[in-house]
Amino acid sequence: MPLLSRFNTLNSILLIIITSGLIPVYAESDVSQLYKNNCAECHGQDRLGSIGPALLPENLKRVRPKKAAASIRDGLAATQMPAFGSKLNDEEISLLVDLIYTPLKEMPAWGMKEITQSRVQYFKDDQLSNKPTFDADPLNLFLVVETGDHHATVLDGDRFEPIHRFKTRHALHGGPKYSPDGRFVFFVSRDGWISKFDMYNLKTVAEVRAGINTRNIATSSDGRYVIAANYLPHTLVIFNTSDLSPVKLIEVKDNSGNSSRVSAVYDAGPRESFIAALKDITEVWEIPYSDNPPFYGWVHDHRDEGPPEQEPFPVRRIELDDYLDDFFFDQKYEYLIGAARNSKNGQVVDLVLGKKDSELDLPGLPHMGSGITWEYQGKPILATPNLKDGVVSVIDMNDWKTIKRIDTQGPGFFMRSHEKTPYAWVDVFFGPNKDVVHIIDKATLEIVKTLKPEPGKTAAHVEFTKDGRYAILSIWDNDGAIIIYDANSLEEIKRLPMKKPSGKYNVYNKITRSSGTSH
């Protein structure tokens, strides 16, 4: 057969194979459809993030393509990322990996101009009553976030009856934060919308969009500022709490110009500063918000000369030898205890000296953001669940040594207690035993009871009433509920149906920085 004829015959055979579907061929539009069918619901149609994070090269610096492929195929432990290995073949997974590492043709801008233009003020504070418009203790209210249908419920913590239910932005993230008096609460959605809600008048007061993909917010202890930590763009943005007008935008970069997402930001009230951990840079930032902030880096020999003049919200950089994705503070806010999601040990940062103090024996994925403290045998201890291993680690906060590991029936997400209860509660959020909750005796560090509130449904996130007499637990399901328990007898008192109540936040416990809950 002539060479040309053989070439044409091979082409014909190849065409038949391709058109028969034996060798799939994907056009750009097909890859987009593949993404739309499998990824867009959580990560956004434009890859800018929604319930899940943004999928862009700028946000995947710490993830190699091979690891990204494994995450798509096998899912990600301790997240809502499912496994697609039974649904997608290797080529389809490879195409999705190529897509998420491809830059957008045009990255949307979100700077001070866009932030300012997004702001909406529905009411001014002086237009509303400065007293509660309902008959209930304003300090014993709970805000229950229902992610099942994107609503929130204001709950009376004495009668355990709903006072008001209202619609929120889509996919709230990071936990609401209260003003110092508890009147206002601020919450943020994954797509960057900060909402200010008046707990006295039960109205949304103002909203502003801080970023395109946002991690969490914090409010200052003096009540003047709220700060947003963004994954996209790589910024921290500070707002006035009065009307959510932007005050300052801080681009998050190291001294070499490398930019970073912000893992989380918290208020360190006793220090009058915000503390931010960075996702892609091995630094912790401290940002004072006081009108006369201390200059922490001033050399001792020159203190008599006084600190140099500073711009508002100066950044103090604390360099570390590992990333911090998740962190926790001691009650005095002198130490930051953090860990990276790389299964290495945790580390303790001395905020006074501005340097790493020691390492923690914390393998796996400790969930430091859910850590709690209490007094045990005359010394302060820290207890934290683990997102990867079925264990609660208990750490002596004097020498930072692990004094006990409490085995649980699986990895946990939330741990909670209260100063006036003898017990600590920890869920088993991940794995086949997600429907159980362990009760730990704080005096013996032993599990004394295991509850199974709703067989087959995830039980999680306990919060206590103002006086610590009752514990409220969530059934994380669209046909879920909150369940009220007597915190001493551990008997169920009442349950109220809710739409996937992901979290419950008691006003008093939050504004007084209870050692039994997150701050």
Summary of the structure (lengths in Angstrom):
residues: 519
radius of gyration: 24.9
end to end distance: 79.7
largest distance: 96.7
contacts: 1733
relative contact order: 0.09
helix: 17%
strand: 37%
